[in-house]
């Protein structure tokens, strides 16, 4: 059984101070496990920062919200009355479908698509910095990147 109020409570606990919820989504997740595929109730909230917080089995006593960034959400599929989002988290693939008309699935899909694009562009820019760092994990470290003065002709 899906419980929106419980999902909302769990999601709000996980919000960072500068985050707010843009969209709530509810549906069923097809959880692919080694035992096969299991359908479970799932609620999801998409934040203004592009992360998605999802809650599986919100009525379960041990339910909690988990975070997945927009760049981990696969390109959503869209039909006239529902959308399907899939993402991988903690070695499990989630397929969240049956997104209701309200919120409009197209808005959810467009919002996540925009956030994915931003994340991909940011990743490209980060790669263009031109340095690589290997850390063994034994030492904390900080990096300072000085902007290069542009060459004047």
N, C-alpha and C positions, 0 to 999 in steps of 0.2 A: 504494500500500500504506500502511495506517495503522500508525503506531508510537506507542503510548501513552507509552513511556519517553522518546522524543525530544520529544514534545509537552510532557510534564511538565517536562523540563529547560528547554525554551525559555520556558515559562510562568513557572517559578520565577525565572528571570533577570529577568523584568519586574515582579515583585511589589514593591510599595512596602513599607517597613519595618513598617507596622501592618496589612498585608493578609495574609489567609490564604485558601486555596482552600476553597470550600464544596462545589462540584460539578465533576466532570469530565464532559464530553459528547464523544462522537465521532460522526462521520457523514460525510455528503457535502454539500458546498455546491454549489448550482447558481449559478454565477457568471454574471451577465448582463453581457455585454460587447457592444461594437459588432459583434463577429463572430458573436454568437449566445449560446447558453447552453452552459456547459461544466461538467461534474460533476467536482469534485476532492475528494480526501480532506481533511477538516478536523477539527481537535480544538479544543475550547473549554473553558475553565475559568471558572467564575463565582466572583467573590471575595465576601468578607463585606462589602465596601463597595458592592457592587452593580454593579461593572464586570465586563465579560466580556473575557477575553483569548483571542484565537483564533489558530490556526496553520493556514495552508493548506499542503498538501503538506509535512507534517512531515519526510518523508524527503529532501526537496530540500536541497541543500547550502546554499542561501541562505535557507532557511526561518527565519522569526522570528515572535515573538508580537506581535500588535497589539492595542491596547486600544479597546474601545467601551463607552460607559456604558449602563447599563440603560435609561435613557430613550430611547435610540436604537434599542432592540430593539422590533420591532413586537409587537402582542399575539399570543402564541403560539397555534397551533392544536394541539388535543390529540385523539388517537385512543387506543383501548385499549392498544395496544402501542408506539406511537411518537408523538413530538411533532415539530413543525416550528417552528423559530425563524427569523425573518427579520430582518435588520438591514442598514442601509446604512452603508458605511464607504468613505472615499476614492473617492466617486463610483461605487462598485460595490455592487450589491445581493446579499447573501448569503442563501441559503435553506438552513439547516442542518436536514437531516431524518435519518430513520433513527436517532434517538436510541434507544439500547438500553433495555431494561426496567430494567437496573441501571446507573446510578441510575434510580429510578422517574421516568419523564417527568413525572408529575404534580407531584412535588416540585420538579423543575427549573422547570417552568412557574409554579408557585405562588411559588417563591422570586424569580424574575425579575419576576413580576407585583407582588409586594410592593415590590421595589426600585423599579420604575417608578412605583408609586403614591407612594412616599416622594419620589422626584425631582420628580414633578409637584406635590406639596404644597409642597415646598421652593421650587419655581419660583413658585408662586402667592404664597407669603409674601414672597419676594424682590421681586416686583412691587408688593406692598403698601407698600413703604418710601416710595413717593411722591416719588422724585427720579430724574432721568435724567442721565446723564453722557455727553458725547461726547468722545472722545479721538482726536486725529489720529494717534497712534502715535509722535509725535516726542518727547513728554515722558513720563517715568515719573510716576505720581501715586499718592497714597494717599487713601483716603476714610475718614473717621471719622464714624460715625453716633452721635449722642448720643441716648439714650432720652428721650422726652418725659415730663415728670412728669404723672401722671394727674390730671385735673381733679376736685377734691373738691367735693361739693355741701354 
